[in-house]
Amino acid sequence: MSTDDETDGCRCIEDGRSIEILGSLPERSCTTLPDGEPGVRLHININDCTPLTYGSTCAPHDVTHNPSYCQEAGINCYRPWCYVADRDACMAASDQRVYRSSSVTDAKDGIDLFWSYTVCDSLEDWDHTSVKKQTLGGATILATTPQAYFPPYHYKRNELGEVLSKPGEEYWNKTIPFEGAMIDYLDQLQDLAAGDFNVEWTFGSKASKLIHPSSAYTASVQDVQDGLIDMAVGPIWVTGERLTISSYTVPLFYSPTVMIVPAPGVDDSIGAQTSKVFAPFESDVWLMIVLIIVLTALLSTWFSGESDRRVQTARRSSRTRGRDEPKRLNYVIWGRLGLDSCLRTGTYFCSAGIEQDDGASLPTKLLLFGFGFFTLVVISAYVANLAAFLTQSNYQYVGTIDEATKQGWKVCALPATKEELEVAWPDTKFVFSGAGAGSYHGLIEEWDAGKCKAIVYGFANLELKNKLCERDLVITKSVVLENPVAWPIRSDYSAGISYWMYEAEKKHGLKVESLKEEYDAKTEQPSCNVQFSPEQSDSDEYTKISLFNLFLPFVSFGSFAILSFCLQLHATRLKKNRRRGMLDSTFIGRNSTLGLVASFTQKDRSVKFDPDDLPAELRDDTNEPANLPNVLGMEELQMEETSYQNGDETSEDVVAQDISDCSDDGNGQLHVDCAKEKNDTLHKRVKIAI
């Protein structure tokens, strides 16, 4: 209960104050019967004269002075109440509840009055069991649909029972009922409300269509504002313009406005097929793969020491050839060395393997372990996605509003969404037509007239889908706008209808879209599939990969095979002509792929000899013993061709064969005397080029 201070603050208005307020309303002044005392009319359009003391004390005033209210209020009409002197004091009291008067308001009379049951010690306001789910009090709502049928949401039938998509004279014939998903929804809403409201169907005015010729839906909103109807039923977008005209119910659902564009073509060109090989990864991923391969190749060559050995060998070879361009030579040497390393590492990567060398250094092994793990993950991811990309079609089309803007396309749109579209997409060339463009019929006409290359629209019924099929147009999933769909309604009924909409969805699962799907399932299907998404793919796990899908791998192999064949022919030609150059055996001959030097023996990879034990022809220009592999022709051996022949064999073949007989005695050591004897026998025709 309230304290004394609260009770003193929240109290009934005094008689004198009540007489002063109600007597100051000249438009409502009247004379009571039979007393002839001054009075006030609580309702301007009802000739009931009430004494000026109305509401000044705790009493059931409406039983005597406002019988029309008692017909709606029922038992509440017999509860005592009074106008309160101070609204703020009553709101500050925890046990007091006040209400704004609907009879005398600031909007109509320039003053607000507030009243309360609890000031008169009525406790029923706190008895929640007495709260009735009566939000509209049995009101009869005058409703209609826009003057543009939109099956399956709302429509009428002709005398043959056929569904009409455009209104005619039957629209103004009340004996022909409206049908559709939204009509059924409102009927079920009535049943759920159990008499809280009733619906009477009528039609919209022709004058409102003249005021808003570009949109029958905006015209129906105008009818609500003009008081001709209480509610318009249909898939009506909530827009800024319409909100200035009428209030709305809560949204029924949200309608995405999407792009409608020409059906995409399929690109089966060689370039398109080639690009599929790279499709599983984005371009930055491919760039990182190439960089990692190059980095691994260079680091592994550096760690192994192979670079220093091969550079020294090439420089000595250049001195033998008489070259005197050290700077250019360095570029050639390092370029060739880098190319060899990258090709070798790239080959390992493409084969999903890495270089194996038990004698490699620890840094090399750590580097290759990291590269091996990288290869494992990347190759696995690539292979897992490649088949799907190879069999996927390459669609060519403009499917988003951004792409249409970049292409400079003109886009047809409804005038009702003009303000929202121009704010959201200021750079797009929209075409907003006048009369006839307030529905999809007008948009299709604009398309046929060549005024635009794309359409933005939010709903697609059977007729529209068939029209799109005839014109080879498709509906994309590219959302341009998203508008709430609600019903414009008289403000007095907005809260009540919204309440039942909320109850229907949250507690009973009743939705307009569910009813629409039932209609769609029972009606004829469109002549083609107009829904399109770039994520759609015509491939599945059972699609076979064709030869055309593997165009790039086959062409790549053929190209590298031809290139290598040509290089080998060129090297052979240089050899026969006794010429040496970048492509001779020094640069493209046999090279070790296992690290520091060629594995000649199992124990010692760099056996040296006393210079006195070798003939002069087998020493280098510094009088130091030559490295063993070079001496025996196992690493970069160059032979000068002579006219010496042994049957069908050249001197080179004989030398290689004879020296190989002296290569090993089984203990990792060489027969030096054998090597000298063979060279003496062959008239010392072997020349070592280091």
C-alpha positions in Angstrom: 0.0 0.0 0.0 1.0 3.6 -0.5 2.3 5.9 2.2 0.4 8.9 3.4 2.6 11.2 1.3 1.9 9.2 -1.8 -1.9 9.1 -1.0 -2.0 12.8 -0.4 -0.1 13.4 -3.7 -2.2 11.1 -5.9 -5.8 12.1 -5.3 -9.0 12.9 -7.2 -9.4 16.3 -8.9 -11.5 18.8 -6.9 -15.0 19.7 -8.1 -14.1 23.3 -8.8 -11.1 22.2 -10.9 -13.2 19.7 -12.9 -15.8 22.3 -13.6 -13.1 24.8 -14.7 -11.5 22.3 -17.1 -14.6 20.8 -18.7 -16.3 24.2 -18.8 -13.4 25.6 -20.9 -14.3 23.5 -23.9 -16.7 25.7 -25.9 -17.1 23.2 -28.8 -18.3 20.6 -26.3 -20.6 22.8 -24.2 -24.2 21.7 -23.8 -27.1 21.9 -21.4 -28.1 19.0 -19.3 -31.7 17.7 -19.2 -33.9 18.1 -17.4 -32.0 20.4 -15.0 -30.8 22.9 -17.6 -27.4 23.0 -16.0 -24.2 23.7 -18.0 -22.6 20.5 -19.2 -20.1 18.9 -21.6 -20.3 16.4 -24.5 -17.7 13.7 -24.0 -18.0 12.7 -27.7 -18.3 15.6 -30.1 -20.4 13.5 -32.6 -22.7 12.1 -29.9 -25.4 14.3 -28.4 -25.0 13.1 -24.8 -24.6 16.0 -22.3 -22.7 15.2 -19.1 -22.5 17.4 -16.0 -19.3 19.4 -15.5 -18.7 17.4 -12.2 -18.1 14.3 -14.3 -15.1 12.4 -12.9 -14.5 14.7 -10.0 -15.2 12.1 -7.3 -14.9 8.3 -6.9 -18.0 6.9 -8.6 -19.0 4.7 -11.5 -19.7 7.8 -13.6 -20.1 6.0 -17.0 -23.1 4.0 -15.8 -25.2 7.2 -15.7 -23.4 9.6 -18.0 -21.6 7.5 -20.7 -23.8 4.4 -21.4 -22.2 4.0 -24.9 -18.8 3.2 -23.2 -20.5 0.7 -21.0 -21.4 -1.4 -24.0 -17.7 -1.9 -24.7 -16.2 -1.9 -21.2 -18.5 -4.5 -19.7 -17.8 -5.1 -16.0 -15.3 -2.2 -15.8 -18.1 0.2 -16.3 -19.2 -0.5 -12.7 -15.9 0.2 -11.2 -15.4 3.6 -9.3 -12.9 6.0 -10.7 -12.0 9.7 -10.9 -9.8 12.2 -12.7 -6.5 12.8 -10.8 -5.2 16.1 -9.8 -1.5 15.4 -10.5 -0.4 12.8 -13.0 3.3 13.0 -11.9 2.4 12.3 -8.3 0.4 9.3 -9.2 3.2 7.9 -11.4 5.6 8.3 -8.5 3.4 6.3 -6.2 4.2 2.6 -6.4 0.6 1.5 -5.7 -1.2 3.9 -8.1 -2.0 3.3 -11.7 -3.2 6.1 -14.0 -4.5 6.3 -17.6 -4.8 9.1 -20.2 -8.4 10.0 -21.0 -9.6 9.1 -24.6 -12.4 11.7 -24.4 -10.5 14.9 -23.6 -7.1 15.0 -25.2 -4.5 17.6 -25.9 -4.7 16.8 -29.7 -8.4 17.6 -29.8 -8.9 20.0 -26.9 -5.5 21.5 -26.0 -5.5 19.7 -22.6 -5.0 16.2 -21.3 -6.9 14.6 -18.4 -5.8 11.5 -16.5 -7.9 9.1 -14.5 -7.4 6.2 -12.1 -9.2 3.3 -10.5 -6.7 2.7 -7.8 -7.1 6.2 -6.2 -10.6 5.0 -5.4 -9.2 1.9 -3.6 -9.9 -0.4 -6.4 -7.4 -3.3 -6.4 -8.5 -5.0 -9.6 -5.7 -3.3 -11.5 -3.2 -5.5 -9.7 -5.2 -8.7 -10.2 -3.4 -10.1 -13.3 -6.0 -12.9 -13.6 -8.6 -10.3 -14.5 -6.6 -9.0 -17.6 -8.5 -10.0 -20.7 -6.9 -10.6 -24.1 -9.3 -8.0 -25.6 -7.1 -5.5 -27.5 -9.7 -4.3 -30.0 -12.9 -4.8 -28.1 -14.8 -6.5 -30.9 -14.1 -3.7 -33.4 -15.1 -4.1 -37.1 -12.1 -3.4 -39.4 -12.9 -2.2 -42.9 -10.2 -3.8 -45.1 -9.3 -4.1 -48.8 -6.3 -5.0 -51.0 -4.3 -2.8 -53.3 -5.7 -2.3 -56.8 -3.1 -4.7 -58.2 -3.6 -8.4 -57.8 -0.5 -10.4 -56.8 -1.2 -14.1 -56.7 -0.8 -16.0 -54.5 -0.9 -13.2 -51.9 -4.2 -11.7 -52.9 -6.4 -11.9 -56.0 -9.9 -12.5 -57.4 -11.3 -14.9 -59.9 -13.2 -14.3 -63.1 -16.5 -15.9 -64.0 -14.7 -19.0 -65.3 -12.9 -19.4 -62.0 -9.5 -18.4 -63.3 -7.1 -16.5 -61.1 -6.7 -12.9 -62.2 -3.4 -11.1 -62.1 -4.7 -7.7 -63.2 -7.8 -6.1 -61.6 -10.9 -5.2 -63.6 -14.5 -4.3 -62.8 -14.7 -7.3 -60.5 -12.4 -5.5 -58.0 -15.2 -3.1 -57.1 -17.8 -6.0 -56.8 -18.1 -7.0 -53.2 -19.9 -10.2 -54.0 -16.7 -11.6 -55.6 -14.5 -12.5 -52.6 -10.8 -11.9 -52.3 -8.6 -15.0 -52.1 -4.9 -15.7 -51.4 -2.4 -16.4 -48.7 -2.8 -13.1 -47.0 -6.6 -13.4 -47.0 -6.3 -16.8 -45.4 -3.8 -15.4 -42.9 -6.2 -12.7 -41.8 -9.1 -15.2 -41.5 -7.0 -17.4 -39.2 -5.9 -14.3 -37.2 -9.6 -13.6 -36.6 -10.3 -17.1 -35.4 -7.3 -16.9 -33.0 -8.6 -13.5 -31.6 -11.9 -15.2 -30.8 -14.1 -12.1 -31.5 -11.6 -9.4 -30.5 -12.1 -8.0 -34.0 -14.0 -8.6 -37.2 -13.1 -7.9 -40.8 -15.4 -6.4 -43.4 -14.1 -6.4 -47.0 -14.5 -3.5 -49.3 -12.5 -1.9 -52.2 -10.2 1.1 -52.6 -11.1 4.4 -54.2 -10.3 5.2 -57.8 -9.3 8.7 -56.7 -6.3 7.5 -54.7 -5.0 5.7 -57.8 -5.1 9.0 -59.6 -3.1 10.6 -56.8 -0.5 7.9 -56.9 -0.6 6.6 -60.5 2.8 4.9 -60.2 1.9 2.5 -57.4 -1.4 0.9 -56.5 0.2 -0.1 -53.1 0.9 3.6 -52.2 -2.7 4.4 -53.3 -4.0 1.9 -50.8 -1.9 3.6 -48.1 -3.6 6.9 -49.1 -7.0 5.3 -48.6 -6.1 4.5 -45.0 -5.0 8.1 -44.4 -8.2 9.4 -45.9 -10.3 7.3 -43.6 -11.9 5.3 -46.4 -10.6 2.0 -45.1 -9.1 0.9 -41.8 -6.4 -1.5 -43.2 -4.9 -2.5 -46.5 -4.0 -6.1 -46.9 -1.2 -7.2 -49.3 2.6 -7.5 -49.7 3.1 -3.8 -49.1 6.6 -2.5 -48.5 7.3 -0.1 -45.6 9.0 2.9 -47.2 9.8 6.4 -46.0 7.1 8.0 -48.2 4.4 5.7 -47.0 5.3 6.1 -43.3 4.5 9.8 -43.6 1.0 8.8 -44.8 -0.1 6.0 -42.5 0.9 3.9 -39.5 1.7 0.2 -40.0 1.4 -3.1 -38.2 4.5 -5.0 -37.1 6.3 -6.5 -40.1 5.0 -9.7 -41.5 8.3 -10.6 -43.1 11.3 -9.0 -44.8 11.4 -8.9 -48.6 14.8 -8.8 -50.3 14.9 -6.8 -53.5 17.2 -8.7 -55.8 18.8 -8.4 -59.3 17.0 -9.8 -62.3 19.5 -10.2 -65.2 19.9 -12.0 -68.5 20.7 -15.7 -68.1 24.4 -16.2 -67.9 26.3 -17.9 -70.7 28.9 -20.7 -70.2 32.5 -20.0 -71.2 34.1 -23.1 -72.7 37.1 -21.5 -74.2 40.6 -22.8 -73.8 41.5 -19.9 -71.6 38.5 -20.7 -69.3 39.5 -24.4 -69.1 43.1 -23.4 -68.3 42.2 -21.1 -65.5 40.3 -23.9 -63.7 43.6 -25.5 -62.8 44.5 -22.5 -60.8 41.0 -22.0 -59.4 41.4 -24.0 -56.1 43.8 -21.3 -54.8 43.6 -17.5 -54.9 46.3 -15.6 -56.7 48.1 -14.6 -53.5 48.3 -18.3 -52.4 49.9 -19.2 -55.7 52.4 -16.3 -55.3 53.3 -17.5 -51.8 53.8 -21.1 -53.1 56.2 -19.8 -55.8 58.1 -17.7 -53.3 58.5 -20.6 -50.9 59.8 -22.9 -53.7 62.4 -20.3 -54.7 63.4 -19.6 -51.2 63.8 -23.3 -50.4 65.8 -23.9 -53.5 68.2 -21.1 -52.8 68.6 -21.9 -49.1 69.2 -25.6 -49.7 71.8 -24.9 -52.3 73.6 -22.5 -49.9 73.4 -24.8 -46.9 74.8 -27.8 -48.9 77.8 -25.9 -50.2 77.0 -26.9 -53.8 76.9 -23.3 -55.0 80.6 -22.6 -54.1 81.8 -25.8 -55.8 79.9 -25.3 -59.0 80.8 -21.6 -59.2 84.5 -22.4 -58.9 84.2 -25.1 -61.5 82.4 -22.8 -64.0 85.1 -20.1 -63.5 87.9 -22.5 -64.1 86.1 -23.7 -67.2 85.7 -20.1 -68.4 89.5 -19.5 -68.1 90.1 -22.6 -70.1 87.8 -21.2 -72.8 89.6 -17.8 -72.7 86.7 -15.8 -71.4 87.5 -12.4 -69.9 84.1 -11.0 -68.8 84.0 -11.8 -65.1 80.9 -9.6 -64.4 78.8 -11.1 -67.1 80.1 -14.5 -66.2 78.9 -14.1 -62.6 75.4 -13.3 -63.8 75.4 -16.4 -66.1 76.8 -18.7 -63.4 74.4 -17.6 -60.6 71.5 -17.4 -63.0 72.0 -21.0 -64.2 72.6 -22.2 -60.6 69.4 -20.6 -59.4 67.5 -22.0 -62.3 68.7 -25.5 -61.6 67.9 -25.2 -57.9 64.4 -23.9 -58.5 63.6 -26.5 -61.2 64.8 -29.2 -58.9 62.8 -28.0 -55.9 59.7 -27.3 -58.0 59.9 -30.8 -59.4 59.9 -32.2 -55.9 57.0 -30.0 -54.9 54.9 -31.1 -57.9 55.5 -34.7 -57.1 54.6 -34.2 -53.5 58.1 -35.1 -52.3 61.3 -33.6 -51.1 65.0 -34.1 -51.6 66.5 -37.1 -49.6 70.1 -37.0 -48.6 71.4 -38.8 -45.5 74.6 -36.9 -45.6 73.0 -33.4 -45.7 73.8 -30.9 -43.0 71.4 -30.3 -40.1 70.3 -26.8 -41.4 69.4 -28.5 -44.7 67.4 -31.3 -43.0 65.5 -28.8 -40.9 64.7 -26.6 -44.0 63.5 -29.6 -46.0 61.4 -30.9 -43.1 59.5 -27.6 -43.0 59.2 -27.6 -46.8 57.9 -31.2 -46.7 55.2 -30.3 -44.2 54.2 -27.3 -46.3 54.1 -29.5 -49.4 51.9 -32.1 -47.6 49.3 -29.6 -46.6 49.2 -27.6 -49.8 49.1 -30.6 -52.2 46.4 -32.2 -50.1 44.2 -29.1 -50.1 44.8 -28.6 -53.8 43.9 -32.1 -54.8 40.8 -32.1 -52.6 39.3 -29.2 -54.5 40.6 -29.6 -58.0 38.1 -32.1 -59.3 35.1 -29.9 -58.4 36.7 -26.9 -60.1 37.6 -28.8 -63.2 34.0 -29.9 -63.8 32.4 -26.6 -62.9 31.0 -24.3 -65.5 32.4 -20.9 -66.1 29.4 -18.6 -66.0 29.6 -15.1 -67.7 27.1 -12.6 -66.4 26.6 -9.4 -64.4 24.9 -10.6 -61.3 25.3 -7.8 -58.7 24.4 -4.2 -58.4 28.1 -3.3 -58.1 28.9 -5.0 -61.3 26.0 -3.4 -63.1 27.1 0.0 -61.8 30.7 -0.6 -63.1 29.3 -1.7 -66.5 27.2 1.5 -66.7 24.0 -0.5 -67.0 20.6 1.1 -66.6 18.5 -0.7 -64.0 14.7 -0.6 -63.9 13.1 -0.2 -60.5 9.8 0.6 -58.8 9.2 4.3 -58.1 8.1 3.3 -54.5 11.7 2.4 -53.7 13.3 5.4 -55.4 14.4 7.2 -52.3 15.9 4.1 -50.7 17.7 3.0 -53.8 19.2 6.4 -54.6 20.6 6.6 -51.1 22.0 3.1 -51.1 23.4 3.1 -54.6 24.0 6.8 -55.7 26.2 5.8 -58.7 23.8 3.4 -60.3 21.7 4.5 -63.3 18.2 3.6 -62.2 15.1 4.0 -64.4 12.0 4.9 -62.5 9.0 5.1 -64.8 5.6 6.6 -64.2 2.2 5.0 -64.7 2.3 1.3 -65.3 5.6 0.8 -63.4 4.0 0.3 -60.0 4.2 -3.5 -60.4 6.2 -6.1 -62.2 4.0 -5.6 -65.3 5.5 -2.1 -65.7 9.0 -3.3 -65.1 8.7 -6.0 -67.8 7.3 -3.4 -70.2 10.3 -1.2 -69.5 12.6 -4.1 -70.2 10.9 -5.0 -73.4 11.2 -1.4 -74.5 15.0 -1.6 -74.1 15.1 1.1 -71.4 17.3 -1.0 -69.0 19.6 -4.1 -69.0 18.6 -5.3 -65.5 15.6 -5.2 -63.1 15.5 -5.0 -59.3 12.4 -6.5 -57.7 11.4 -8.2 -54.5 8.6 -10.7 -55.2 8.3 -13.4 -57.9 5.0 -15.2 -58.5 4.1 -17.7 -61.1 3.2 -15.2 -63.8 6.4 -13.2 -63.3 8.5 -16.3 -63.4 7.0 -17.4 -66.7 7.5 -13.9 -68.1 11.2 -14.1 -67.1 11.5 -17.5 -68.8 10.1 -16.1 -72.0 12.8 -13.4 -71.9 15.6 -15.6 -70.8 16.0 -13.7 -67.5 17.1 -15.1 -64.1 16.6 -14.1 -60.5 19.9 -13.8 -58.7 20.6 -13.9 -54.9 22.3 -10.5 -55.0 20.3 -8.4 -52.5 20.0 -4.7 -53.4 17.6 -3.7 -50.7 15.6 -5.4 -47.9 12.2 -3.9 -47.1 9.9 -4.9 -44.3 6.4 -6.0 -45.5 3.5 -4.8 -43.3 0.0 -3.6 -43.5 -0.9 0.1 -43.4 -3.6 0.5 -40.7 -5.6 3.1 -38.8 -3.5 4.1 -35.8 -6.3 3.1 -33.4 -6.1 -0.5 -34.5 -2.3 -0.8 -35.1 -1.4 -2.1 -31.7 -4.3 -4.5 -31.5 -3.7 -6.2 -34.9 0.1 -6.2 -34.2 -0.5 -8.0 -30.9 -2.5 -10.8 -32.6 0.2 -11.1 -35.4 2.8 -11.5 -32.7 0.8 -14.1 -30.8 0.0 -16.0 -34.0 3.7 -16.4 -34.9 5.3 -16.9 -31.5 2.7 -19.2 -30.0 1.0 -20.8 -33.0 3.6 -20.8 -35.8 1.2 -18.9 -38.1 3.1 -17.1 -40.9 2.2 -15.6 -44.2 5.2 -17.2 -45.9 4.1 -20.6 -44.8 0.7 -20.2 -46.3 2.3 -18.9 -49.5 4.4 -22.0 -49.8 1.3 -24.1 -49.5 -0.3 -22.1 -52.3 2.8 -22.5 -54.4 2.9 -26.3 -53.9 -0.7 -26.6 -55.2 -0.4 -24.4 -58.2 1.3 -24.8 -61.6 5.1 -24.6 -61.6 7.0 -22.1 -63.8 8.1 -23.2 -67.3 11.8 -23.0 -66.3 14.1 -22.5 -63.3 14.6 -18.8 -63.0 16.5 -18.9 -59.7 20.3 -18.6 -60.2 23.2 -18.3 -57.9 26.9 -18.1 -58.8 27.5 -20.6 -56.0 25.4 -23.2 -57.9 27.5 -25.8 -59.7 26.5 -28.3 -62.3 29.2 -30.7 -61.0 29.0 -33.3 -58.3 31.2 -36.0 -56.9 30.3 -38.4 -59.7 31.0 -36.1 -62.6 33.7 -37.5 -64.8 36.7 -35.4 -65.7 37.0 -35.0 -69.5 40.2 -34.6 -71.6 39.2 -31.0 -72.2 39.2 -30.4 -68.4 42.9 -31.5 -68.3 44.0 -29.3 -71.2 46.6 -27.3 -69.2 48.4 -30.3 -67.7 48.7 -32.0 -71.1 49.9 -28.8 -72.8 52.3 -28.0 -70.0 53.9 -31.5 -70.4 54.1 -31.2 -74.1 55.7 -27.7 -73.9 58.4 -28.7 -71.5 59.1 -31.9 -73.4 59.6 -30.0 -76.6 61.7 -27.4 -74.9 64.0 -30.0 -73.3 64.3 -31.9 -76.7 65.3 -28.7 -78.5 67.9 -27.9 -75.8 69.4 -31.4 -76.0 69.6 -31.1 -79.8 71.4 -27.8 -79.5 73.9 -29.2 -77.0 74.6 -32.1 -79.2 75.2 -29.8 -82.2 77.6 -27.7 -80.2 79.5 -30.9 -79.2 79.8 -32.2 -82.8 81.0 -28.8 -84.0 83.7 -28.7 -81.2 82.1 -25.5 -79.8 81.5 -24.7 -76.2 78.9 -22.3 -74.8 76.3 -21.7 -72.2 74.4 -24.8 -73.3 77.2 -27.3 -73.5 77.9 -30.0 -71.0 79.4 -27.7 -68.4 76.1 -26.0 -68.0 73.5 -28.6 -68.9 75.4 -31.8 -68.3 75.0 -34.2 -65.5 74.9 -32.6 -62.1 74.5 -34.0 -58.6 71.1 -33.5 -57.0 72.1 -34.7 -53.5 74.0 -31.8 -52.0 77.7 -30.9 -51.7 79.5 -33.0 -54.3 78.9 -36.2 -56.3 78.9 -39.4 -54.2 81.9 -41.1 -55.8 82.8 -43.4 -52.9 81.1 -44.3 -49.7 84.0 -43.2 -47.5 85.8 -40.3 -49.1 84.1 -37.8 -51.5 87.3 -35.8 -52.3 90.3 -38.1 -52.7 93.4 -36.2 -53.9 96.8 -37.4 -55.2 100.4 -36.4 -55.2 101.0 -34.2 -58.2 104.1 -36.3 -59.0 101.9 -39.4 -59.4 99.8 -37.9 -62.2 100.8 -37.0 -65.8 100.9 -33.3 -66.7 97.7 -33.6 -68.7 95.9 -34.7 -65.5 97.0 -31.6 -63.4 95.1 -28.2 -63.2 96.8 -24.9 -64.1 97.8 -24.3 -60.5 99.9 -27.6 -60.4 97.5 -28.8 -57.6 96.0 -32.2 -57.8 92.6 -32.1 -59.6 89.5 -33.2 -57.7 89.0 -36.9 -58.3 85.5 -36.8 -59.9 86.7 -34.3 -62.4 89.8 -36.4 -63.2 87.8 -39.5 -63.9 85.0 -37.8 -65.9 82.4 -38.4 -63.2 81.7 -34.7 -62.7 81.6 -32.2 -65.7 84.2 -34.1 -67.8 84.9 -32.5 -71.2 86.5 -34.4 -74.0 88.1 -33.0 -77.0 86.9 -34.8 -80.1 89.6 -36.2 -82.4 89.6 -38.3 -85.4 90.5 -41.3 -83.3 88.0 -44.1 -84.0 87.7 -47.6 -82.5 85.2 -49.4 -84.7 81.9 -47.5 -84.4 83.0 -45.8 -81.1 84.6 -42.4 -80.8 87.7 -41.7 -78.6 85.3 -40.3 -76.0 83.4 -43.6 -75.7 86.6 -45.6 -75.4 88.1 -43.2 -72.8 84.9 -43.3 -70.7 84.8 -47.0 -70.9 88.5 -47.6 -70.1 88.7 -45.2 -67.3 85.5 -46.7 -65.7 87.4 -50.0 -65.5 89.9 -48.3 -63.1 87.3 -46.5 -60.9 87.3 -48.6 -57.8 89.1 -51.6 -56.2 86.2 -52.4 -53.8 87.8 -50.5 -50.9 87.0 -47.0 -52.0 90.5 -46.4 -53.4 91.6 -45.8 -57.0 94.2 -47.5 -59.1 96.2 -44.5 -60.1 98.7 -46.5 -62.2 95.8 -48.0 -64.1 94.6 -44.5 -64.9 98.0 -43.4 -66.1 98.5 -46.5 -68.2 95.1 -46.0 -69.9 95.9 -42.4 -70.7 99.4 -43.3 -72.1 97.8 -46.0 -74.3 95.3 -43.5 -75.7 98.1 -41.1 -76.6 96.9 -38.7 -73.8 93.9 -37.6 -75.8 92.0 -36.8 -72.7 91.9 -33.1 -71.7 90.4 -32.1 -68.4 88.5 -28.8 -68.4 88.0 -27.6 -64.9 
